[in-house]
């Protein structure tokens, strides 16, 4: 289960996957400019054909006409090739405009329909901000908040404080990008963290500020919005580690993330004996490399929303994960709860724990309460002398009673 925190992108035919080498869809995805240019390019081809008199009876057997035809055909071919390259150039220009501050049109559905107004999301200044936040390998840590999550004493404060209390991870705060979904959340973020980004959903009617009831309409918009942002980050060439803000950090998690995988994803209940796709994956924490496969993966994931109306992003991901592997050849690696724990499943081994997620929990107050208890457990543990820490059976996390009661979760 997940609680809280994404704009609508509905493709009515999510089974048709973009393939490598396909130019037409990439051009459609780059915005309206290339679409209009393509139609003008088409009319130019028709004019060239008419000017050459191809198929006309006037050519007949005239040697002069044959000579002119022989000269004109190579010229026409060069013109058409140049026109294709120009189209590619305009496609890249259109994409750069989107990153420089205009409204970015999200990818067009596979049936060629224009994006709806609800699919328009602004990415103003993102291309300029990411280099300031990214690590040397172009990786950023992303967490989303709204006003309710960013209030003083709420989840954002717990999240940021956990880096300062963690084991040699305070420096990672320099690479955390907090994505605010409303103006109040953005203003609060700027008061406590240097790297904040306001994600503007241009036409949504959802109220992004208040705490959301689980599976409410506004909640669904909130959780789906993050995927539009993540897709743009990948398109700009950056890897990311996404985490929900209802999480605390203990130590560096990157050493436990497989480099060969396109996506590494946390799990609600991890068993080493299970096959990777048999693990109950939880998208509250996942790492993605910027590759063509992962970009297509996020597009496919977002498009699949139309096939499962009224469902949140994680539910859809779990349903389609095998499609992603079989159709896109994406490599998805589940993460062990020994290192990436949550209220669904955790281990009383603070020497290995990297993060703790308030999953299997409904309600903002419940999340804050039980996460605060575990943050206190960690501080008490790290204050012990080394010899005390090594005593077996001497440490127990405070049981997340309020969260588990709220979700009626009982670990099998």
Secondary structure as UniProt FT lines:
FT   TURN            14..15
FT   TURN            20..21
FT   HELIX           23..29
FT   HELIX           32..52
FT   TURN            53..55
FT   TURN            57..58
FT   TURN            60..61
FT   HELIX           63..100
FT   STRAND          103..105
FT   TURN            110..111
FT   HELIX           117..119
FT   STRAND          120..122
FT   TURN            124..125
FT   HELIX           126..133
FT   TURN            136..137
FT   STRAND          139..145
FT   HELIX           147..150
FT   TURN            152..153
FT   HELIX           155..165
FT   HELIX           170..175
FT   STRAND          176..180
FT   HELIX           183..192
FT   STRAND          196..198
FT   STRAND          200..201
FT   TURN            214..215
FT   HELIX           217..235
FT   TURN            236..237
FT   STRAND          239..243
FT   STRAND          247..249
FT   HELIX           254..256
FT   STRAND          263..267
FT   TURN            272..273
FT   HELIX           276..278
FT   STRAND          281..288
FT   HELIX           292..303
FT   HELIX           304..307
FT   TURN            309..310
FT   HELIX           313..328
FT   STRAND          332..334
FT   TURN            337..339
FT   STRAND          340..342
FT   TURN            350..352
FT   STRAND          355..357
FT   HELIX           364..382
FT   HELIX           386..389
FT   TURN            392..393
FT   HELIX           401..407
//
